[in-house]
Amino acid sequence: MINTAGQSGTADISKKAVLQDFIYTSIKERIINGEIPPGGIIIENSFTEEFGTSRTPIREALLRLQRDRLVSIYPRQGTFATQISIKDVYEIFDIRLLIEPAVARQICPTVDLEKMESFREQFGDKNLALISYKKWFYLDRSFHDFLIESSGNETLIRTYQDIMDQHLRVRILAGKSPSRANKTNDEHIRIIDAFARRDAEAVEQYMREHIIASREAAVTLDRF
């Protein structure tokens, strides 16, 4: 006899998990993209209406986002997107400086050069007016994500994703800077060319210089 009740229960759990993940991802993207700005209040009722659900999956999503340091929950006061301070910006870049140059050097002998060439073509397109800045920010992130993922270190990859979620908030909050975008593209191409030569020392040096230049561009903006 087939236990259909058990199958039904498993299906219900799976649906709940999918719904919770969807709500979590939706709110997270809005915080990272600046649709919910730093310090912005998050009203649970608006999400229950939008997603057509009870408060339970909304609250579970917000608890996950609190662990991600993307929201702050204050009993009897409300839930808010976390603020970003100049100290936060420096800390994000300090961590990137510790991780990325070392990883770039490590993966240099084995990194996928076909994938690198694909990035080179995209960063070589100087016609920034034809793409949105958010799209360009995500392209920038996908390049750096690819390098970390090439390490094969799952713990490092998960840690780095949390850092880069905060970093992307900083980038989007800082706003458009065409001159910095062009310089960033040039810096990426220089890194990619060093990878193509399998020059691990140059890759490490250029990555460090790139992150420092990005940090200096970010902290000079009066937005934190």
C-alpha positions in Angstrom: 0.0 0.0 0.0 1.4 3.4 -1.0 1.6 6.0 1.8 0.1 8.9 -0.1 -0.2 10.9 3.2 3.5 10.8 3.6 4.1 11.9 0.0 1.6 14.8 0.5 3.4 15.9 3.6 6.8 15.9 1.8 5.3 17.9 -1.1 3.9 20.5 1.3 7.3 20.9 3.0 9.0 21.3 -0.4 6.5 23.9 -1.4 7.0 25.8 1.8 10.8 25.7 1.3 10.5 27.0 -2.2 8.2 29.8 -1.1 10.5 30.8 1.8 13.5 30.8 -0.5 11.6 32.9 -3.1 10.6 35.5 -0.4 14.1 35.6 1.1 15.7 36.1 -2.4 13.2 38.8 -3.4 13.7 40.9 -0.3 17.5 40.3 -0.4 17.7 41.6 -3.9 15.8 44.7 -3.1 18.1 45.5 -0.2 21.2 44.9 -2.3 19.9 46.9 -5.3 19.0 49.8 -3.0 15.2 49.5 -3.6 15.1 49.3 0.2 17.8 51.8 1.1 20.1 51.5 4.2 17.9 52.4 7.2 14.7 51.8 5.2 11.9 50.2 7.2 10.6 46.8 6.1 6.8 46.4 6.7 5.8 42.8 7.0 2.2 43.4 6.0 3.2 44.8 2.6 5.0 41.5 1.9 2.2 39.3 3.1 -0.1 41.1 0.7 2.5 41.0 -2.2 3.3 37.3 -1.8 -0.2 36.2 -0.7 1.1 34.4 2.4 1.0 34.5 6.2 3.6 36.3 8.3 5.5 33.1 9.1 7.5 32.8 5.9 8.1 36.6 5.9 9.5 36.5 9.4 11.6 33.4 8.6 13.1 35.3 5.6 13.8 38.3 7.7 15.6 36.2 10.3 17.8 34.8 7.5 18.5 38.3 6.3 19.4 39.3 9.8 22.0 36.5 9.9 23.3 37.9 6.6 23.6 41.3 8.3 21.3 42.8 5.7 18.5 43.7 8.2 18.3 44.7 11.8 15.3 43.6 13.8 14.3 45.6 16.9 11.4 44.3 19.0 8.5 46.7 19.3 10.3 49.1 16.9 10.4 47.3 13.6 12.7 45.8 11.0 15.1 47.9 9.0 17.7 47.4 6.2 21.1 47.7 7.9 23.0 51.0 7.6 26.4 51.2 5.7 29.1 53.2 7.4 32.5 54.3 6.1 33.9 51.7 8.6 31.9 49.0 6.9 33.3 50.0 3.5 36.9 49.8 4.8 36.3 46.5 6.4 34.8 45.0 3.2 37.8 46.1 1.2 40.3 44.9 3.9 38.8 41.4 3.6 38.9 41.5 -0.1 42.6 42.4 0.0 43.3 39.5 2.2 41.4 37.0 0.0 41.4 37.9 -3.7 45.1 38.5 -4.5 46.1 35.3 -2.8 43.3 33.3 -4.5 44.2 34.8 -7.9 47.8 33.7 -7.5 46.7 30.2 -6.4 44.4 29.6 -9.4 46.6 31.2 -12.0 48.1 28.0 -13.3 44.7 26.2 -13.8 42.1 28.9 -14.4 39.8 28.5 -17.4 41.2 30.8 -20.1 38.2 30.4 -22.4 36.0 31.9 -19.6 38.6 34.6 -19.0 38.5 35.5 -22.7 34.7 35.8 -22.5 35.1 38.3 -19.6 37.8 40.1 -21.6 35.4 40.7 -24.5 32.7 42.1 -22.2 35.1 44.4 -20.3 36.6 45.5 -23.6 33.2 47.0 -24.6 33.7 50.7 -23.8 30.2 51.7 -24.9 28.9 51.9 -21.3 26.0 54.0 -22.4 24.3 51.0 -23.9 24.2 49.0 -20.7 22.7 49.8 -17.3 25.0 50.4 -14.4 23.4 47.7 -12.4 24.1 45.3 -15.2 27.7 46.4 -15.2 27.9 46.1 -11.4 26.7 42.5 -11.7 29.2 41.8 -14.5 32.0 43.1 -12.3 30.8 40.9 -9.5 30.4 37.8 -11.7 34.1 38.2 -12.7 35.3 38.3 -9.1 32.9 35.5 -8.1 34.3 33.3 -10.9 37.8 33.7 -9.6 36.9 32.7 -6.1 34.7 29.8 -7.3 37.7 28.6 -9.3 39.5 27.9 -6.0 37.0 25.0 -5.4 37.0 25.9 -1.7 33.3 25.7 -0.7 33.7 27.4 2.7 35.6 30.3 1.1 33.0 30.6 -1.6 30.1 30.9 0.9 32.1 33.4 3.0 33.0 35.5 0.0 29.4 35.6 -1.2 28.3 37.2 2.0 31.1 39.8 1.7 30.2 40.6 -1.9 26.5 41.0 -1.1 27.6 43.9 1.2 30.1 45.1 -1.4 27.5 45.3 -4.1 25.3 47.4 -1.8 28.2 49.8 -1.5 28.7 49.9 -5.3 25.1 50.6 -6.1 24.7 53.1 -3.2 27.9 54.9 -4.5 26.2 55.3 -7.8 27.4 56.0 -11.4 31.0 56.9 -12.1 31.8 56.5 -15.8 35.4 57.4 -15.4 35.9 54.8 -12.6 33.9 52.2 -14.7 36.3 52.6 -17.6 39.3 52.4 -15.3 37.9 49.3 -13.7 37.4 47.7 -17.1 41.0 48.4 -18.0 42.2 47.0 -14.6 40.2 43.8 -15.2 41.7 43.4 -18.7 45.2 43.8 -17.3 44.4 41.1 -14.7 43.0 38.8 -17.4 46.0 39.3 -19.7 48.3 38.3 -16.8 46.2 35.2 -16.3 46.6 34.4 -20.0 50.4 34.6 -19.6 50.0 32.4 -16.5 52.0 35.1 -14.7 51.0 34.4 -11.1 53.1 37.2 -9.6 51.6 39.8 -11.9 48.0 38.5 -11.3 48.4 38.9 -7.6 49.9 42.4 -7.9 47.3 43.6 -10.4 44.5 42.3 -8.3 45.8 44.0 -5.2 46.2 47.3 -7.1 42.7 46.9 -8.5 41.1 46.4 -5.1 43.0 49.4 -3.6 41.9 51.6 -6.5 38.3 50.5 -6.1 38.5 51.2 -2.3 39.8 54.7 -2.9 37.1 55.5 -5.4 34.4 54.3 -3.0 35.6 56.1 0.2 36.0 59.5 -1.6 32.3 59.5 -2.3 30.3 61.4 0.4 27.5 58.8 0.6 28.4 56.7 3.7 
